[in-house]
């Protein structure tokens, strides 16, 4: 959360990557046994987690951060992820 208190895009991107990794680790611990994080996130059902759609959207944002070097977002957008 400390990284989100700054005004630096690089810190926001790092925070998104770290939060996604933490959620993926929690999914693994909860028994989601798929080969990739993408598969694990896609398998979350709303009846299992009420914010399943938000988690999937956050993971898509993470993918953009990881795969698109020029991907940019505002601080408010980063906080929404």
Backbone torsions as a table, in degrees:
resi	resn	phi	psi	omega
1	UNK	NA	-27.0	179.9
2	UNK	-59.9	-37.1	-178.7
3	UNK	-64.7	-28.6	-179.4
4	UNK	-76.9	-14.1	179.9
5	UNK	-81.7	-6.6	-179.7
6	UNK	-89.9	176.3	175.2
7	UNK	-111.4	29.5	-176.5
8	UNK	-111.5	121.8	179.9
9	UNK	-54.2	-41.8	-179.5
10	UNK	-59.6	-38.6	177.6
11	UNK	-67.9	-38.7	179.2
12	UNK	-63.7	-43.4	179.2
13	UNK	-62.8	-42.7	177.9
14	UNK	-61.6	-41.5	178.8
15	UNK	-62.1	-39.8	177.8
16	UNK	-64.0	-45.2	178.8
17	UNK	-61.8	-43.6	-178.8
18	UNK	-67.2	-41.0	179.5
19	UNK	-65.6	-39.2	178.3
20	UNK	-64.7	-41.8	178.6
21	UNK	-62.8	-42.1	178.0
22	UNK	-61.2	-45.4	179.3
23	UNK	-64.5	-39.9	177.9
24	UNK	-62.9	-41.5	177.3
25	UNK	-61.7	-39.2	177.6
26	UNK	-65.8	-39.5	177.3
27	UNK	-63.0	-42.5	177.0
28	UNK	-60.7	-45.6	-179.6
29	UNK	-64.1	-28.7	179.6
30	UNK	-82.5	-2.0	175.3
31	UNK	102.2	9.1	176.1
32	UNK	-76.9	100.7	-173.2
33	UNK	-105.1	77.5	176.3
34	UNK	-122.8	164.4	-174.2
35	UNK	-70.0	-34.1	-175.0
36	UNK	-126.9	160.1	176.3
37	UNK	-61.0	-40.0	178.5
38	UNK	-55.1	-46.1	179.8
39	UNK	-64.3	-41.0	179.4
40	UNK	-63.0	-46.1	-179.1
41	UNK	-64.8	-37.4	-180.0
42	UNK	-67.5	-24.3	-177.1
43	UNK	-85.5	-6.1	179.0
44	UNK	-69.9	126.9	179.3
45	UNK	-104.0	146.0	-179.8
46	UNK	-56.3	-31.8	178.8
47	UNK	-73.4	-16.4	176.4
48	UNK	-88.9	-41.3	178.1
49	UNK	-138.0	122.3	-175.1
50	UNK	-63.4	-24.2	-179.6
51	UNK	-105.2	32.1	-178.2
52	UNK	-55.9	-44.1	-178.4
53	UNK	-63.6	-39.4	179.2
54	UNK	-67.6	-38.0	178.0
55	UNK	-64.6	-41.3	179.1
56	UNK	-66.2	-40.1	177.5
57	UNK	-64.8	-41.4	177.9
58	UNK	-62.9	-38.5	178.7
59	UNK	-66.9	-37.1	176.2
60	UNK	-63.4	-39.1	176.6
61	UNK	-63.1	-40.8	178.0
62	UNK	-59.0	-43.5	180.0
63	UNK	-61.0	-39.7	177.9
64	UNK	-64.8	-42.5	177.9
65	UNK	-58.8	-44.4	-175.7
66	UNK	-73.4	-31.5	-169.9
67	UNK	-107.0	-16.0	-177.5
68	UNK	-118.1	99.5	-176.5
69	UNK	-55.2	-31.8	-177.7
70	UNK	-92.7	6.4	-179.8
71	UNK	-61.8	130.6	-179.1
72	UNK	-130.9	151.9	176.5
73	UNK	-151.7	158.3	178.2
74	UNK	-81.5	167.7	178.2
75	UNK	-62.5	-40.6	178.3
76	UNK	-62.0	-40.4	177.1
77	UNK	-64.7	-42.7	179.6
78	UNK	-63.1	-40.6	177.6
79	UNK	-65.6	-30.3	178.2
80	UNK	-72.5	-20.9	178.9
81	UNK	-78.1	NA	NA
